[in-house]
């Protein structure tokens, strides 16, 4: 299936400098990113249980309710903690590009962005996260609602021939 040229959006990032000194407090960088992310529409935040001095939050993309019987579950978007930022929703091409530029490491579930060290790196992380948000938003528009069922309502079948 061909994609129109105007439908292809490229993610342009500089290479991350590994030897750069810490320019700002890492907790301040996380808060700057969190403030930008919370301002996005349809974002739900859930704070994780963490130590008293550490900031840790999970962000989900909520779905608009189209029916009272069928509801869409929130989609995991990212998680910010003191170690880094776990990002979901990037395409394989974008993920490989972010990895090649040194902005993230690969985890089994998704990408793990390194924490920004200065305001320029906050902007680069914001580009990556906003790209993931756009892709998740596009995919969420195509999702169907599912009915929440309790296991009590499902029929029970025996695995034996004796019925």
C-alpha positions in Angstrom: 0.0 0.0 0.0 1.5 3.3 -1.0 1.6 6.4 1.2 1.1 9.8 -0.2 4.3 12.0 0.1 2.4 14.6 2.2 1.4 11.8 4.6 4.9 10.9 5.5 6.3 12.9 8.4 9.9 12.6 9.3 11.3 13.0 12.7 14.5 15.2 12.6 16.7 15.0 15.6 20.3 15.9 16.3 22.6 13.3 17.7 22.7 13.2 21.5 26.1 14.1 22.9 27.0 11.5 25.5 29.7 13.6 27.2 27.6 16.7 27.8 27.6 17.9 31.4 24.4 18.1 33.3 23.1 21.6 32.6 20.0 21.7 34.7 18.4 19.7 37.5 17.0 16.4 36.2 13.8 16.8 38.2 13.3 20.2 36.7 13.7 18.7 33.2 11.1 16.0 34.0 8.7 18.6 35.4 9.1 20.7 32.2 8.3 17.7 30.1 5.4 16.7 32.3 3.9 20.2 32.1 4.0 20.1 28.3 2.5 16.6 28.2 -0.3 17.3 30.6 -1.3 20.2 28.4 -2.0 17.8 25.5 -5.7 17.0 25.0 -7.1 13.7 26.2 -4.2 12.9 28.5 -4.8 11.2 31.8 -2.1 11.0 34.5 -1.6 8.4 37.1 1.0 8.9 39.8 3.0 5.8 40.7 3.9 4.9 44.3 7.5 6.2 44.7 9.8 7.5 47.3 9.0 10.8 48.9 11.7 12.7 47.0 11.1 11.2 43.5 8.6 12.2 40.8 7.0 9.3 38.9 3.9 9.4 36.7 2.3 7.4 33.9 0.4 9.1 31.1 -2.4 7.5 29.2 -4.4 8.7 26.1 -8.1 8.6 27.0 -10.7 7.7 24.4 -13.9 9.7 24.0 -17.0 7.7 25.2 -19.2 7.0 22.2 -21.6 4.6 23.9 -22.7 3.8 27.4 -22.3 0.1 26.9 -19.1 0.1 25.0 -16.1 1.9 26.3 -12.5 2.3 25.0 -9.7 1.6 27.5 -7.0 4.2 27.9 -3.9 3.7 25.8 -0.5 3.8 27.5 1.4 6.8 26.2 4.5 7.2 28.4 5.9 6.9 31.9 8.3 9.4 33.5 10.4 8.5 36.4 13.9 9.3 37.8 15.6 6.8 35.4 14.1 8.0 32.1 11.0 8.1 30.0 9.3 5.0 28.7 7.6 5.8 25.4 4.9 3.8 23.6 3.4 4.3 20.2 6.3 5.2 18.0 6.5 3.5 14.6 9.3 1.1 14.0 11.0 3.5 11.7 10.8 6.3 14.2 12.0 4.1 17.0 15.1 3.0 15.0 15.8 6.6 14.1 15.6 7.7 17.8 17.9 4.8 18.8 20.4 5.6 16.1 20.6 9.2 17.3 21.4 8.0 20.8 18.2 9.4 22.5 16.9 6.1 23.8 17.7 2.6 24.6 15.6 -0.4 23.6 13.3 -2.2 26.1 11.1 -5.2 25.5 8.0 -3.1 25.8 9.0 0.1 24.1 11.7 2.8 24.0 13.3 4.2 27.1 14.3 7.8 26.5 17.2 9.3 28.4 16.4 12.2 30.6 17.1 15.6 29.2 20.1 17.5 30.6 19.4 21.0 29.3 16.6 22.9 27.6 17.7 21.9 24.1 17.4 18.3 25.1 13.9 19.0 26.6 12.9 20.2 23.2 14.3 17.1 21.5 12.5 14.8 23.9 9.3 16.8 23.4 9.6 16.2 19.6 9.9 12.5 20.2 7.0 12.4 22.7 4.7 14.6 20.5 5.4 12.3 17.5 4.4 9.3 19.6 1.2 11.2 20.7 0.3 12.0 17.1 0.7 8.4 16.1 -1.3 7.1 19.0 -4.0 9.6 18.4 -4.3 8.6 14.7 -4.5 4.9 15.7 -7.1 5.6 18.5 -9.4 7.1 16.0 -9.6 3.8 14.1 -10.2 1.6 17.2 -13.5 0.0 17.9 -15.2 0.1 21.2 -15.4 -3.1 23.2 -17.9 -4.2 25.7 -16.7 -4.7 29.2 -17.7 -8.2 30.2 -17.4 -9.8 33.5 -16.2 -13.4 33.6 -19.4 -14.2 35.6 -21.5 -13.7 32.4 -19.5 -16.1 30.2 -20.8 -19.6 29.7 -18.9 -22.6 31.4 -18.0 -25.5 29.2 -16.8 -28.9 30.4 -13.7 -30.4 28.9 -14.9 -33.9 29.4 -17.5 -35.9 27.4 -19.6 -36.3 30.6 -22.2 -33.6 30.6 
